[in-house]
Amino acid sequence: MENKKNKLITILFGIYLVILIWIILFKMQTDLKFLPYIRSVNLVPFGQSVIINGEINFNEMINNCLIFIPVGIYAEMLAKNRKFYQKIILIFLITLFLEISQFILHIGATDITDVIMNTLGGMIGILSISMLYKIFKNGEKVNQILSILALICTVIVAAFLGVLIVVNY
């Protein structure tokens, strides 16, 4: 039974990663000709890349953090026996891969602020689930509830994205 649960969580994590790639790399476009042709690198944390019209754009930073909370949740659920820093390294590598891919493919700005905020979001996800495990002392029950919630959210997000695709065609 445990193996079936892990398989479901792994599949849902894979679906989430595909959606994440579509959102971050392909800017939710269904036609690649509408992707921006941008190639820039910002290595100054919280520098010019987050300042728009002279003001800090907190929305983008918060969204970058929020979108990676599920990555941390999945990392904690799938690798709960791994050390905290190992899960953080995994999240860091995922976000670094996405940022470097934007640069290589000329479809976005590679930004250290995004790497920081994405990794922070993953850390929040890991810590949230760790706290739930400690509070409820039954990790299997927590995983079962989170698996059901993840399945429901994945279906809702997939349906929403399906509607977006249909509307754009």
N, C-alpha and C positions, 0 to 999 in steps of 0.2 A: 504493500500500500504506500509506503514511504517513497518508493521509487516512482510510482505513478504521480504522486504529488510533485516531486522534483522535476519530472518530465513536463508536467503542465506549467510549472513555474518557468522552466527553461524555455518552453515554446512561447509563453507570454513575454518573457524577456526578449527573445529574438524578434517577436513582432514589434515590441516597443523600440528596439534598436533600429529596425527598418523605418518606423515612423519618425524616429529622431533624425535619422539620416535624411529622410525626405524633407523634414522641416528645416534642419540646419543647412544641409548642403544644397538642396534643390529648392529651397524657399517656398515649398508647397506648390511648385509649378507642375503642371501636367505636360507642358510643352517646353522642352529644353531651350528653344529659341528665345524664350522670355526671361531666361536667367540673366542677371547682371554680369557684365564683363568687368570684373574688378580684381585687381591683384595688389594688395597692400599688406604691410606688416606693421603692427604696433606693439612694441616691446616695453612701453611705458604704462605700468598699471594705472588704471583710472585716469588716464590722460585724455588727450584730444578726442579719442574715439568715443568717449561717453559724454562729451560736451556738445550740445546742440543749441545753437542760437545763444551761446554764452551761459547756458544752464546745464547742470548735470542731468543726464537722462537716466533716472533711476528705473524707469519702466523696463528698459532693455536689460539692465543688470539683474533686476528682480526676476524677469522672465527667464534669463539664463540660469539663474539659481533654481527656480521652480521646476524647469523642464528636466533637471538632472536629479531631483529628489527621488523619483521612481527608480533611477539607475542605482542609487544607494540602497533603496529598499530591496530591489532584486539582488544586489550584491550580498546584502546581509542574509537574505533568505537562502540563497544558493551556496554561500560560502561561510556559513556561521561559525565554522571551526577554524577559519583563517584569522590571522591577526588583523587588527584594525588598519594598520598601515598598509597591509597587502591589498585590502579592499580599496583604500584611498588611491594606491598606485594604479589599480585597475581602472578606476574612474578617471584619474588623471590621464592615463594612456588613451582611453576612449575619447576624451575631449581633445587631447592633443592631436590624435588621428583626424578628427573632424576639422579642426582648425587648419592643420597642414594640408588636408585635402582641399579645402577652400582655396588655399594659395595655389596649389599645383593645378587645380582645374580652372583657375581664374574666375571663381564664382562667389567670391566674398573676401572680406577682410580678415586676415589672421590677426587675432587680438589676444594679448596676454590677459586682459581683463575678463574676456570670455572664459579662458582657461581657469582663472581663479574662481569666478562665480559659478561655473559648471561644477568644479571640484567641491566648492562649498555646498552646493545643492546636494551632491552625492553624499557628503559628510552628514548633512542634516537627515537624509534618508536613512543612513546607517544608524545614526544615533537614535532616531525616532523608533526604529524597529528594536534596537537593543534595549531601549527603555520599556517597550511593550513586553519583551521577553522577561525582563526583570519584574515588572509589575504583575503580570499574569502567571508567571512561573511555569507556564505550560506552553513551551515554544511550538509544539505541534498544533495546538488549538489556534495560536496566533497565526501560524503559517496557513492553516486551513481557512481562517477568516480572510486573511490577506489574499489568498489565492482566489477566493470567490469574488472579492472586491476587484482584484486585478482583472479577472475574467470579464466582469460586468463593465468595468471602465474600458477595457480593450474593445469590447463589442460596441460600446457607445462611441468611442473615438473612431473606430473603423467605419461605423455608419456615418458619422459626421464627415469624415474625409471622403467617403464614397459620395455623399451628397455634394461636397465641394467639387469633386471631379466631374460629376454629372452636370452640375450647374455651369461649370467652365467650358463644357463642350457643347 
